[in-house]
Amino acid sequence: MSRASGRSARLQRVEAFSPATVANVACGFDILGFAIDAPGDIVIAERGSRPGLRFADDEPNDGFPRELKANTAGFAAWSLLQHLGEGKTSITLRLQKGMARGTGLGSSAASAAAAVVAVNTLLGMPLPKQALLRFAVAGEQKADGAWHADNVAPSLLGGMILIRDNAALDVISLPYPKALHAVVVHPAVQILTADARRVLAPKVPRAQWIAQSGDLAALIAALCLGDLALLGRCLNDHIIEPQRKHLIPKYDAVKAAALAAGALGAGISGSGPSMFALAASRVVAKRVATAMQAVFRKARLPCNAWVSPINATGAYVKSAS
């Protein structure tokens, strides 16, 4: 029996939650993201009776792959177990999805993050939370084929996260004004990340690259300085938004409504179709959410909305026994 297994003999069941995220944050394509309080995914890891990792036999068929290595949560957990030399440890996973695929809320990332937290805790926490990141990213890679942490890192670690280098998973937790609130509105449309990546042009005009670089640098400065006025000036996406906004019905009208209601800025959450806005207070954020929803609903497009501060915790254990 390994040292990790010996430490964890008292734990038989762990339930972990991991929150939704907003990736890109306008001008930070693939390198910036933040977590919100809800929605999110739950993964339950239980000790089983047969060697190895598997999904529970009674798991519902909800459209997600049930094959272990094709599922983001399953592959993330499997990768962690292989690294720890615990590949034969009997563990059963249960996945409770709080988000559908293709929402732009980091659904696959949340599943992967919750899975590694649950399994790591079940084994007695042999690794610190930060060290779980590469296994969660490996799991999310199963969803879209890309190695990027702008959803996984904030979902796992919480906060506003800058990824200096995706390949090396060199991530930096940025400060931010505590009064800052996010609005996320999800219309009843599905856009898969892989499909949204295919619409992007392979080359970027120099003028757009310069403008995007300036706004990204200013965005990081605004967060560090707590300068909300500056933050409102630099939440602009010169490169990705023009190529993707046609995928989201009423996009321009919804964004205009958010700004008119007092948002500091608004844009596409991840690959869409969800849209996000940032506001200087919860009161303003609620007003912005109402305005954004009104546009979708006038177009007879059902939608859900969440108002949340920046979630500083990320994935956590709900219960362990």
C-alpha positions in Angstrom: 0.0 0.0 0.0 1.4 3.4 -0.9 2.0 6.2 1.6 -0.9 8.2 0.1 -3.3 5.3 0.4 -2.4 4.7 4.0 -3.1 8.4 4.9 -6.5 8.3 3.3 -7.9 5.1 4.7 -10.4 7.1 6.9 -11.9 8.8 3.8 -14.5 6.8 1.8 -16.3 9.6 0.0 -15.5 13.1 -1.1 -17.8 15.6 -2.8 -16.1 18.5 -4.6 -17.6 21.6 -6.3 -15.9 23.7 -9.0 -17.4 27.0 -10.3 -18.1 28.4 -13.7 -15.6 30.8 -15.2 -15.4 33.7 -17.7 -12.4 33.2 -20.0 -10.7 35.7 -22.2 -12.2 38.7 -20.4 -12.4 40.7 -23.6 -8.8 41.3 -24.6 -7.1 38.4 -22.9 -7.7 35.6 -25.4 -6.6 32.2 -23.9 -4.6 34.0 -21.1 -7.1 35.6 -18.8 -10.0 34.3 -16.8 -12.0 34.6 -13.6 -14.3 32.5 -11.5 -17.8 33.3 -10.4 -19.9 31.7 -7.6 -22.4 29.8 -9.6 -23.3 27.8 -11.5 -20.8 24.9 -11.2 -20.1 21.2 -11.3 -19.9 18.6 -8.6 -17.8 15.4 -8.7 -18.1 12.7 -6.1 -15.2 10.3 -5.6 -16.0 7.1 -3.6 -13.9 4.1 -2.8 -15.1 1.1 -4.8 -14.9 -2.6 -4.7 -13.0 -3.2 -8.0 -9.5 -2.2 -8.8 -9.1 1.0 -10.9 -11.0 4.2 -11.7 -14.5 4.1 -13.2 -17.8 6.0 -13.4 -20.6 4.6 -11.3 -22.7 2.1 -13.2 -25.9 4.1 -12.5 -24.5 7.4 -13.8 -27.2 9.1 -16.0 -26.7 9.3 -19.8 -26.7 13.1 -20.0 -24.9 13.5 -23.3 -21.4 13.5 -21.8 -18.9 10.7 -22.6 -19.1 7.9 -20.1 -15.8 6.4 -21.4 -13.3 7.3 -18.7 -10.5 8.6 -20.9 -12.9 10.5 -23.2 -14.5 12.4 -20.3 -12.8 15.6 -19.0 -13.4 14.7 -15.3 -12.5 11.0 -15.9 -9.3 11.8 -17.8 -8.2 14.4 -15.3 -8.7 12.0 -12.4 -7.0 9.2 -14.3 -4.0 11.4 -15.1 -3.6 12.3 -11.4 -3.8 8.7 -10.3 -1.2 7.6 -12.8 1.2 10.4 -11.6 0.7 9.3 -8.0 1.2 5.6 -8.8 -2.4 4.9 -7.6 -3.7 3.6 -10.9 -5.1 0.4 -9.3 -6.8 2.2 -6.4 -10.5 1.5 -6.5 -12.4 4.7 -7.0 -15.8 5.4 -8.4 -16.7 8.8 -9.8 -20.1 10.5 -10.0 -20.5 13.7 -12.1 -23.3 16.1 -11.4 -23.3 18.8 -14.2 -24.5 22.2 -13.3 -23.7 23.5 -16.8 -24.4 22.1 -20.3 -21.7 21.8 -22.9 -21.1 24.7 -25.2 -22.3 27.4 -22.8 -19.1 29.5 -22.7 -19.0 29.0 -18.9 -16.1 26.6 -18.7 -18.2 23.5 -18.2 -15.5 21.0 -19.1 -13.0 22.9 -17.0 -15.2 22.8 -14.0 -15.7 19.0 -14.3 -11.9 18.4 -14.6 -11.1 20.7 -11.6 -13.7 19.2 -9.3 -12.5 15.7 -10.2 -8.9 16.3 -9.3 -9.8 18.0 -6.1 -12.2 15.2 -5.1 -9.7 12.4 -5.9 -6.7 14.2 -4.4 -8.7 14.7 -1.1 -9.8 11.1 -1.1 -6.2 10.0 -1.2 -5.2 12.2 1.7 -4.2 15.3 -0.3 -0.7 14.1 -1.5 -0.5 17.2 -3.8 -1.1 20.9 -3.0 -4.0 22.5 -5.0 -1.7 24.4 -7.4 0.0 21.1 -8.4 -3.4 19.7 -9.5 -3.6 22.3 -12.4 -1.8 20.3 -15.0 -4.0 17.2 -14.5 -7.1 19.3 -14.8 -5.9 21.0 -17.9 -5.1 17.6 -19.4 -8.7 16.6 -18.7 -10.2 19.7 -20.3 -8.0 19.2 -23.4 -10.3 16.2 -24.1 -13.1 18.7 -24.8 -11.6 20.9 -27.5 -8.1 19.5 -28.2 -6.4 22.7 -27.0 -4.0 23.1 -24.0 -5.1 26.3 -22.3 -5.8 27.1 -18.7 -7.9 30.3 -18.9 -11.0 28.3 -17.6 -9.3 25.6 -15.6 -7.0 27.8 -13.6 -9.6 30.2 -12.2 -12.1 27.3 -11.7 -9.5 25.4 -9.7 -7.8 28.2 -7.9 -10.3 31.0 -7.9 -9.8 34.7 -8.5 -8.7 36.6 -11.6 -5.9 34.5 -13.3 -3.4 35.6 -15.9 -1.6 32.7 -17.8 1.8 33.9 -18.7 2.6 30.6 -20.5 0.0 28.0 -21.2 2.5 25.3 -22.1 4.4 25.7 -18.8 1.2 26.5 -16.9 2.9 29.6 -15.5 -0.2 31.3 -13.9 -0.4 34.5 -11.9 -3.2 35.5 -9.5 -4.0 39.1 -10.1 -5.4 41.5 -7.5 -8.8 43.1 -8.3 -11.2 45.6 -6.7 -13.3 43.7 -4.2 -16.4 45.7 -5.2 -16.1 44.4 -8.7 -19.1 42.2 -9.7 -19.7 40.1 -12.8 -22.8 39.5 -14.8 -23.1 36.4 -16.9 -26.1 35.8 -19.2 -26.5 32.6 -21.1 -29.0 32.5 -24.0 -30.4 29.2 -25.1 -27.8 28.6 -27.8 -25.0 26.1 -27.9 -21.5 26.9 -29.3 -18.8 24.3 -28.8 -15.3 25.6 -28.2 -13.8 23.6 -31.0 -16.3 25.1 -33.4 -15.7 28.6 -32.2 -12.0 28.2 -32.7 -12.5 27.2 -36.3 -14.0 30.5 -37.2 -10.8 32.4 -36.2 -8.5 33.7 -38.8 -4.9 32.4 -38.6 -3.4 35.9 -39.0 -4.0 39.1 -37.1 -3.6 42.6 -38.7 -0.8 44.6 -37.0 -3.2 47.5 -36.0 -5.5 45.1 -34.2 -2.6 43.4 -32.5 -1.3 46.7 -31.2 -4.7 47.8 -30.0 -5.3 44.5 -28.2 -1.9 44.6 -26.6 -2.5 48.1 -25.3 -5.9 47.2 -23.8 -4.6 44.0 -22.2 -1.7 45.8 -20.6 -4.0 48.5 -19.4 -6.5 45.9 -18.1 -3.8 44.3 -15.9 -2.7 47.8 -14.7 -6.3 48.7 -13.9 -6.8 45.6 -11.8 -3.6 46.1 -9.9 -4.3 49.8 -9.3 -8.0 49.3 -8.5 -8.8 51.9 -11.1 -12.3 51.2 -12.3 -12.3 54.1 -14.8 -9.3 52.7 -16.5 -10.9 49.2 -16.4 -13.9 50.6 -18.2 -11.7 52.0 -21.0 -9.8 48.8 -21.8 -12.4 46.0 -21.8 -12.2 45.9 -25.6 -11.7 42.9 -27.9 -10.3 44.0 -31.2 -9.5 40.5 -32.5 -11.8 37.7 -31.4 -15.1 39.4 -30.8 -15.5 40.7 -34.4 -15.0 37.1 -35.7 -17.3 35.4 -33.2 -20.1 37.8 -32.4 -22.2 36.6 -35.3 -22.6 33.3 -33.6 -24.6 34.9 -30.8 -28.1 36.3 -31.7 -28.6 40.0 -30.8 -25.0 40.3 -29.6 -24.5 44.0 -30.4 -27.9 44.9 -28.8 -27.2 43.0 -25.6 -23.8 44.6 -25.3 -25.2 48.0 -25.9 -27.9 47.4 -23.2 -25.2 46.4 -20.7 -23.2 49.5 -21.3 -26.3 51.7 -21.2 -27.2 50.2 -17.8 -23.8 51.1 -16.3 -21.5 48.2 -17.1 -17.8 49.0 -17.2 -17.6 46.7 -20.2 -19.1 43.6 -21.8 -18.1 40.9 -24.1 -18.2 37.2 -24.9 -17.6 34.7 -22.1 -15.1 32.2 -23.4 -16.3 30.9 -26.7 -19.9 32.0 -26.1 -22.8 32.1 -26.4 -22.8 33.4 -22.8 -22.0 37.0 -22.5 -20.4 38.7 -19.5 -20.2 42.3 -18.1 -18.3 43.8 -15.3 -19.8 46.4 -12.9 -18.5 48.5 -10.1 -21.0 47.2 -7.5 -23.7 44.6 -7.0 -26.4 47.1 -7.4 -25.2 48.2 -10.8 -24.6 44.5 -11.8 -28.2 43.6 -11.1 -29.4 46.5 -13.2 -27.0 45.3 -16.0 -28.3 41.8 -15.8 -31.9 42.9 -16.2 -31.0 45.0 -19.2 -29.1 42.2 -20.9 -31.9 39.6 -20.3 -34.5 42.0 -21.6 -32.9 42.1 -25.0 -32.7 38.3 -25.3 -36.2 37.9 -24.1 -37.6 40.5 -26.5 -36.1 38.4 -29.3 -37.9 35.4 -27.8 -34.6 33.8 -26.8 -34.8 32.2 -23.3 -31.8 33.0 -21.1 -30.4 32.6 -17.6 -28.4 35.2 -15.7 -26.0 35.2 -12.7 -24.6 38.1 -10.7 -21.5 37.3 -8.7 -18.4 38.9 -7.2 -15.2 37.5 -8.4 -15.0 34.0 -6.7 -11.7 34.0 -4.8 -12.0 30.3 -3.7 -12.3 28.2 -6.8 -12.9 24.5 -6.4 -13.5 23.2 -2.8 -14.5 20.1 -0.9 -18.2 20.2 0.0 -18.1 17.1 2.2 -15.7 14.3 3.1 -16.4 11.2 5.1 
